[in-house]
Each structure stands twice: as structure tokens, then as C-alpha cells.
């Protein structure tokens, strides 16, 4: 098994395209996106009962190398500070096929 970094990002749904562009820019070609996620954070509860995505969050899960992780965090931090959200990075292992 190969050591990797698992990256989980939750941010405003309107910012998902920017985050995905950052992933592509640094060479992370694979990811999973779940839209309209709900929960509670420092900014209160997030609901998905509106027809608009303005107040909803999205979840992105991906994996990357140590070098990509550092660049990813640097690029994503301004988005999270401005629009809210969280980026969690953990050590993981995977079998690529």
C-alpha cells in the first residue's frame, strides 16, 4: 500500500468550482463531491431546505501527495477564511488500481 494524504473539504456550495479548479491546478485529478451537505459549525447550522445553493455546503474528498497537500492548503485557505468551511488532512494508505 502507498502512503497518501486524505483531504476532506467542506465549504459553501458556490465555492465548489473554485476548489475543484485548485485541485486540477495542482495535479489532483480524482475527487468525490457530495452536494447539499448539512451540519453545524462555528457559523451555526447549515440547512438544505431552500431551492437555492446559496446557503448550502458541499463536501469534497480526495487524496494527494505530501507536496500537493501543502500547495492545496495554501490555495484553499483564503476561500475558507472568506466563505467558511473546513479542510481536514489525514494520513492514509491506498491501493491504486
MMTF fields as JSON, N, C-alpha, C and O atoms, coordinates in Angstrom:
{
  "mmtfVersion": "1.0.0",
  "mmtfProducer": "UNKNOWN",
  "numBonds": 387,
  "numAtoms": 388,
  "numGroups": 97,
  "numChains": 1,
  "numModels": 1,
  "chainsPerModel": [1],
  "groupsPerChain": [97],
  "chainIdList": ["A"],
  "bondAtomList": [4, 2, 8, 6, 12, 10, 16, 14, 20, 18, 24, 22, 28, 26, 32, 30, 36, 34, 40, 38, 44, 42, 48, 46, 52, 50, 56, 54, 60, 58, 64, 62, 68, 66, 72, 70, 76, 74, 80, 78, 84, 82, 88, 86, 92, 90, 96, 94, 100, 98, 104, 102, 108, 106, 112, 110, 116, 114, 120, 118, 124, 122, 128, 126, 132, 130, 136, 134, 140, 138, 144, 142, 148, 146, 152, 150, 156, 154, 160, 158, 164, 162, 168, 166, 172, 170, 176, 174, 180, 178, 184, 182, 188, 186, 192, 190, 196, 194, 200, 198, 204, 202, 208, 206, 212, 210, 216, 214, 220, 218, 224, 222, 228, 226, 232, 230, 236, 234, 240, 238, 244, 242, 248, 246, 252, 250, 256, 254, 260, 258, 264, 262, 268, 266, 272, 270, 276, 274, 280, 278, 284, 282, 288, 286, 292, 290, 296, 294, 300, 298, 304, 302, 308, 306, 312, 310, 316, 314, 320, 318, 324, 322, 328, 326, 332, 330, 336, 334, 340, 338, 344, 342, 348, 346, 352, 350, 356, 354, 360, 358, 364, 362, 368, 366, 372, 370, 376, 374, 380, 378, 384, 382],
  "bondOrderList": [1, 1, 1, 1, 1, 1, 1, 1, 1, 1, 1, 1, 1, 1, 1, 1, 1, 1, 1, 1, 1, 1, 1, 1, 1, 1, 1, 1, 1, 1, 1, 1, 1, 1, 1, 1, 1, 1, 1, 1, 1, 1, 1, 1, 1, 1, 1, 1, 1, 1, 1, 1, 1, 1, 1, 1, 1, 1, 1, 1, 1, 1, 1, 1, 1, 1, 1, 1, 1, 1, 1, 1, 1, 1, 1, 1, 1, 1, 1, 1, 1, 1, 1, 1, 1, 1, 1, 1, 1, 1, 1, 1, 1, 1, 1, 1],
  "groupList": [{"groupName": "UNK", "atomNameList": ["N", "CA", "C", "O"], "elementList": ["N", "C", "C", "O"], "formalChargeList": [0, 0, 0, 0], "bondAtomList": [1, 0, 2, 1, 3, 2], "bondOrderList": [1, 1, 2], "singleLetterCode": "X", "chemCompType": "L-PEPTIDE LINKING"}],
  "groupTypeList": [0, 0, 0, 0, 0, 0, 0, 0, 0, 0, 0, 0, 0, 0, 0, 0, 0, 0, 0, 0, 0, 0, 0, 0, 0, 0, 0, 0, 0, 0, 0, 0, 0, 0, 0, 0, 0, 0, 0, 0, 0, 0, 0, 0, 0, 0, 0, 0, 0, 0, 0, 0, 0, 0, 0, 0, 0, 0, 0, 0, 0, 0, 0, 0, 0, 0, 0, 0, 0, 0, 0, 0, 0, 0, 0, 0, 0, 0, 0, 0, 0, 0, 0, 0, 0, 0, 0, 0, 0, 0, 0, 0, 0, 0, 0, 0, 0],
  "groupIdList": [1, 2, 3, 4, 5, 6, 7, 8, 9, 10, 11, 12, 13, 14, 15, 16, 17, 18, 19, 20, 21, 22, 23, 24, 25, 26, 27, 28, 29, 30, 31, 32, 33, 34, 35, 36, 37, 38, 39, 40, 41, 42, 43, 44, 45, 46, 47, 48, 49, 50, 51, 52, 53, 54, 55, 56, 57, 58, 59, 60, 61, 62, 63, 64, 65, 66, 67, 68, 69, 70, 71, 72, 73, 74, 75, 76, 77, 78, 79, 80, 81, 82, 83, 84, 85, 86, 87, 88, 89, 90, 91, 92, 93, 94, 95, 96, 97],
  "secStructList": [7, 3, 3, 3, 3, 3, 3, 3, 3, 3, 3, 3, 4, 4, 4, 2, 2, 2, 2, 2, 2, 2, 2, 2, 2, 6, 6, 7, 7, 7, 3, 3, 3, 3, 3, 3, 3, 7, 3, 3, 3, 6, 6, 3, 3, 3, 7, 7, 7, 1, 1, 1, 1, 6, 6, 7, 3, 3, 3, 3, 3, 3, 3, 3, 7, 2, 2, 2, 2, 2, 2, 2, 2, 2, 2, 2, 2, 2, 2, 2, 2, 2, 2, 7, 3, 3, 3, 3, 3, 3, 3, 3, 3, 3, 7, 7, 7],
  "xCoordList": [0.843, 0.0, 0.882, 1.974, 0.382, 1.122, 0.6, -0.61, 1.516, 1.123, 0.673, 1.333, -0.446, -1.013, -1.597, -1.6, -2.085, -2.827, -4.283, -4.58, -5.177, -6.617, -7.072, -6.816, -7.742, -8.187, -9.708, -10.333, -10.289, -11.743, -12.017, -11.487, -12.839, -13.124, -14.633, -15.374, -15.071, -16.475, -16.486, -15.852, -17.203, -17.288, -18.6, -19.348, -18.879, -20.105, -20.213, -19.226, -21.393, -21.597, -21.192, -20.741, -21.35, -20.979, -19.463, -19.009, -18.688, -17.233, -16.67, -15.466, -17.518, -17.041, -16.275, -15.223, -16.754, -15.987, -14.571, -13.627, -14.423, -13.089, -12.183, -11.012, -12.725, -11.925, -11.535, -10.398, -12.461, -12.15, -11.105, -10.251, -11.163, -10.133, -8.752, -7.751, -8.705, -7.437, -6.901, -5.71, -7.776, -7.344, -6.744, -5.682, -7.417, -6.917, -5.585, -4.666, -5.486, -4.275, -3.046, -1.959, -3.204, -2.034, -1.84, -0.935, -2.689, -2.484, -3.225, -2.913, -4.213, -5.05, -6.214, -7.129, -6.163, -7.121, -8.379, -9.364, -8.367, -9.539, -10.123, -9.392, -11.429, -12.102, -13.549, -14.082, -14.167, -15.587, -16.265, -15.769, -17.406, -18.152, -19.542, -20.237, -19.93, -21.294, -21.872, -21.359, -22.94, -23.556, -24.673, -25.195, -25.024, -26.123, -25.91, -26.826, -24.706, -24.461, -24.912, -24.852, -25.354, -25.803, -24.988, -24.29, -25.088, -24.351, -24.334, -25.154, -23.392, -23.277, -21.805, -20.992, -21.468, -20.094, -20.063, -21.047, -18.922, -18.769, -19.78, -20.13, -20.248, -21.195, -22.649, -23.554, -22.867, -24.226, -24.586, -23.728, -25.89, -26.37, -26.513, -26.812, -26.295, -26.463, -27.638, -27.662, -28.6, -29.805, -29.776, -29.141, -30.457, -30.54, -31.987, -32.329, -32.837, -34.255, -34.669, -35.86, -33.699, -34.004, -33.79, -33.048, -34.434, -34.246, -32.913, -32.443, -32.296, -31.024, -29.866, -30.038, -28.681, -27.485, -26.722, -25.669, -27.242, -26.509, -26.152, -25.055, -27.042, -26.814, -26.468, -26.506, -26.131, -25.791, -24.284, -23.563, -23.833, -22.42, -22.227, -23.165, -20.991, -20.61, -19.41, -18.641, -19.248, -18.164, -17.322, -17.852, -16.025, -15.095, -14.13, -13.565, -13.944, -12.953, -11.991, -12.399, -10.706, -9.699, -8.457, -8.392, -7.488, -6.197, -5.11, -5.306, -3.948, -2.851, -1.537, -1.512, -0.449, 0.87, 1.116, 0.356, 2.185, 2.558, 2.801, 2.361, 3.498, 3.807, 2.535, 2.394, 1.614, 0.355, -0.477, -1.158, -0.43, -1.213, -0.813, -1.674, 0.48, 0.941, 0.456, 0.014, 0.537, 0.077, -1.452, -1.983, -2.136, -3.6, -4.075, -4.967, -3.491, -3.895, -3.631, -4.459, -2.488, -2.168, -3.193, -3.604, -3.607, -4.553, -5.99, -6.731, -6.369, -7.756, -8.012, -9.14, -6.996, -7.184, -7.919, -8.81, -7.592, -8.335, -9.824, -10.642, -10.186, -11.611, -12.308, -13.402, -11.678, -12.292, -12.421, -13.417, -11.424, -11.491, -12.606, -13.284, -12.802, -13.8, -15.226, -16.156, -15.399, -16.742, -17.093, -18.228, -16.13, -16.372, -16.089, -16.026, -15.923, -15.674, -14.505, -13.959, -14.129, -13.056, -12.314, -12.906, -11.019, -10.19, -9.474, -8.689, -9.748, -9.152, -8.206, -8.583, -6.976, -5.972, -5.527, -5.197, -5.52, -5.084, -4.196, -4.277, -3.355, -2.518, -3.388, -4.274, -3.115, -3.891, -3.013, -1.894, -3.509, -2.851, -3.891, -5.084, -3.411, -4.348, -3.703, -2.481, -4.551, -4.119, -4.674, -5.888, -3.801, -4.236, -4.408, -3.588, -5.444, -5.671, -5.818, -6.016],
  "yCoordList": [-1.186, 0.0, 1.24, 1.252, 2.271, 3.531, 4.552, 4.711, 5.24, 6.303, 7.529, 7.947, 8.1, 9.283, 10.205, 9.877, 11.345, 12.268, 12.258, 12.445, 12.042, 12.122, 13.535, 14.042, 14.163, 15.547, 15.581, 15.072, 16.18, 16.367, 17.858, 18.508, 18.386, 19.824, 20.028, 19.431, 20.871, 21.287, 22.797, 23.502, 23.295, 24.742, 25.087, 24.196, 26.363, 26.838, 26.26, 26.226, 25.811, 25.177, 26.066, 25.573, 27.365, 28.27, 28.303, 28.707, 27.887, 27.898, 26.565, 26.456, 25.558, 24.248, 24.311, 23.681, 25.039, 25.099, 25.659, 25.187, 26.661, 27.217, 26.178, 26.056, 25.433, 24.403, 23.307, 22.834, 22.905, 21.871, 22.372, 21.601, 23.65, 24.237, 24.177, 23.906, 24.428, 24.363, 22.935, 22.721, 21.96, 20.558, 20.221, 19.603, 20.622, 20.367, 21.076, 20.509, 22.321, 23.127, 22.478, 22.54, 21.859, 21.269, 19.804, 19.147, 19.29, 17.946, 16.835, 15.659, 17.196, 16.183, 15.913, 16.726, 14.777, 14.531, 13.801, 13.765, 13.223, 12.477, 13.048, 13.473, 13.055, 13.542, 13.072, 12.66, 13.145, 12.848, 14.089, 14.705, 14.458, 15.635, 15.198, 14.47, 15.644, 15.443, 16.833, 17.603, 17.143, 18.465, 18.445, 17.39, 19.635, 19.832, 19.081, 18.434, 19.166, 18.551, 19.516, 20.734, 18.969, 19.786, 19.457, 18.444, 20.32, 20.1, 21.362, 22.261, 21.418, 22.573, 22.885, 21.983, 24.16, 24.597, 25.887, 26.266, 26.573, 27.838, 28.888, 29.781, 28.785, 29.764, 29.325, 29.936, 28.277, 27.806, 26.614, 26.012, 26.277, 25.135, 25.497, 26.639, 24.505, 24.664, 23.81, 22.606, 24.418, 23.722, 23.573, 24.363, 22.571, 22.39, 22.391, 21.728, 23.133, 23.12, 24.275, 24.512, 24.987, 26.06, 25.57, 24.613, 26.219, 25.834, 26.323, 25.829, 27.275, 27.836, 27.142, 26.62, 27.145, 26.577, 27.606, 27.294, 28.825, 29.907, 29.577, 29.905, 28.944, 28.682, 27.225, 26.806, 26.451, 25.051, 24.864, 25.728, 23.743, 23.387, 22.192, 21.455, 22.019, 20.848, 20.184, 20.835, 18.886, 18.094, 17.527, 16.976, 17.664, 17.107, 16.197, 16.583, 14.988, 14.063, 13.706, 13.381, 13.775, 13.424, 12.906, 12.893, 12.485, 12.072, 12.763, 13.111, 12.96, 13.613, 13.263, 12.559, 13.766, 13.575, 14.647, 15.607, 14.468, 15.463, 16.823, 17.846, 16.841, 18.101, 18.781, 19.998, 18.011, 18.58, 19.098, 20.115, 18.413, 18.827, 20.232, 21.061, 20.496, 21.805, 22.918, 23.97, 22.689, 23.684, 23.829, 24.936, 22.715, 22.735, 23.566, 24.402, 23.34, 24.077, 25.573, 26.4, 25.918, 27.334, 27.986, 29.123, 27.261, 27.818, 27.899, 28.825, 26.94, 26.865, 27.741, 28.182, 27.992, 28.747, 30.081, 30.383, 30.893, 32.158, 31.952, 32.748, 30.904, 30.624, 30.266, 30.755, 29.418, 29.012, 30.18, 30.285, 31.061, 32.22, 33.17, 33.744, 33.341, 34.294, 33.735, 34.442, 32.464, 31.912, 30.858, 30.382, 30.49, 29.464, 28.076, 27.851, 27.17, 25.792, 25.214, 25.84, 24.017, 23.322, 22.443, 21.92, 22.284, 21.381, 20.467, 20.926, 19.189, 18.194, 17.333, 16.787, 17.216, 16.377, 15.311, 15.611, 14.076, 12.975, 12.022, 11.939, 11.311, 10.296, 9.093, 8.702, 8.524, 7.363, 6.484, 6.861, 5.354, 4.462, 4.017, 3.953, 3.705, 3.248, 2.241, 2.113, 1.555, 0.656, 1.236, 1.252, 1.707, 2.259, 1.117, 0.2, 1.169, 0.13, 0.744, 0.029],
  "zCoordList": [0.0, 0.0, 0.0, 0.567, -0.644, -0.775, 0.233, 0.395, 0.906, 1.835, 1.056, 0.104, 1.461, 0.817, 1.881, 3.068, 1.45, 2.316, 1.872, 0.692, 2.809, 2.527, 2.85, 3.942, 1.909, 2.069, 2.036, 1.106, 3.049, 3.11, 3.263, 4.165, 2.382, 2.377, 2.416, 1.635, 3.327, 3.373, 3.234, 4.019, 2.237, 2.054, 1.372, 0.969, 1.242, 0.603, -0.804, -1.538, -1.179, -2.485, -3.652, -4.686, -3.489, -4.579, -4.808, -5.878, -3.821, -3.941, -4.434, -4.668, -4.595, -5.047, -6.373, -6.482, -7.378, -8.635, -8.445, -9.08, -7.575, -7.323, -6.678, -7.039, -5.725, -5.05, -6.034, -6.018, -6.882, -7.879, -8.873, -9.311, -9.232, -10.108, -9.444, -10.108, -8.146, -7.407, -7.422, -7.645, -7.185, -7.229, -8.594, -8.672, -9.657, -11.018, -11.243, -11.832, -10.77, -10.97, -10.349, -10.924, -9.186, -8.526, -8.892, -8.378, -9.781, -10.298, -9.589, -9.778, -8.768, -8.129, -9.085, -9.215, -9.739, -10.82, -10.369, -11.107, -9.182, -8.737, -7.46, -6.566, -7.381, -6.178, -6.19, -7.221, -5.024, -4.879, -4.325, -3.382, -4.911, -4.467, -4.018, -4.727, -2.853, -2.368, -2.134, -1.322, -2.85, -2.717, -1.687, -1.326, -1.226, -0.272, 1.03, 1.539, 1.565, 2.864, 3.956, 3.79, 5.046, 6.163, 7.4, 7.455, 8.378, 9.612, 10.441, 10.253, 11.359, 12.241, 12.443, 12.646, 12.388, 12.597, 13.368, 14.003, 13.314, 14.029, 13.585, 14.357, 12.35, 11.814, 11.98, 11.413, 12.749, 13.004, 12.14, 11.493, 12.139, 11.37, 9.91, 9.564, 9.053, 7.61, 7.186, 7.444, 6.543, 6.097, 4.583, 3.884, 4.091, 2.639, 2.174, 1.195, 2.874, 2.528, 1.616, 1.418, 1.066, 0.13, -1.296, -1.519, -2.259, -3.649, -4.183, -5.208, -3.516, -3.947, -3.219, -2.118, -3.851, -3.239, -2.406, -1.851, -2.316, -1.673, -0.232, 0.219, 0.488, 1.909, 2.204, 3.361, 1.177, 1.401, 1.306, 0.807, 1.785, 1.705, 0.794, 0.491, 0.368, -0.404, 0.245, 0.952, 0.008, 0.586, -0.548, -1.513, -0.425, -1.407, -0.662, 0.361, -1.177, -0.63, -1.753, -2.868, -1.429, -2.412, -1.704, -0.475, -2.477, -1.942, -2.748, -3.913, -2.105, -2.794, -2.111, -1.101, -2.68, -2.092, -1.023, -0.908, -0.25, 0.759, 0.114, 0.638, -1.016, -1.695, -2.194, -2.068, -2.758, -3.229, -2.06, -2.188, -0.932, 0.236, 0.685, 0.978, 0.739, 1.19, 0.256, 0.72, -1.046, -2.017, -1.955, -2.045, -1.802, -1.721, -0.53, -0.671, 0.623, 1.829, 1.651, 2.032, 1.076, 0.836, -0.082, 0.148, -1.131, -2.114, -1.564, -1.895, -0.738, -0.267, 0.954, 1.172, 1.738, 2.983, 2.788, 3.582, 1.774, 1.612, 1.356, 1.816, 0.635, 0.372, 1.675, 1.955, 2.467, 3.729, 4.692, 5.409, 4.718, 5.61, 5.196, 6.049, 3.882, 3.392, 3.44, 3.826, 3.048, 2.904, 3.947, 3.989, 4.787, 5.794, 5.255, 4.047, 6.175, 5.792, 6.549, 7.457, 6.163, 6.844, 5.851, 4.906, 6.069, 5.272, 6.26, 7.091, 6.162, 7.059, 6.244, 5.207, 6.722, 6.048, 7.034, 8.181, 6.584, 7.439, 6.649, 5.423, 7.375, 6.753, 6.404, 7.165, 5.243, 4.806, 3.916, 3.57, 3.562, 2.612, 1.604, 1.902, 0.385, -0.627, -1.552, -1.637, -2.22, -3.28, -4.571, -4.778, -5.427, -6.71, -7.705, -7.749, -8.48, -9.49, -10.849, -11.831]
}
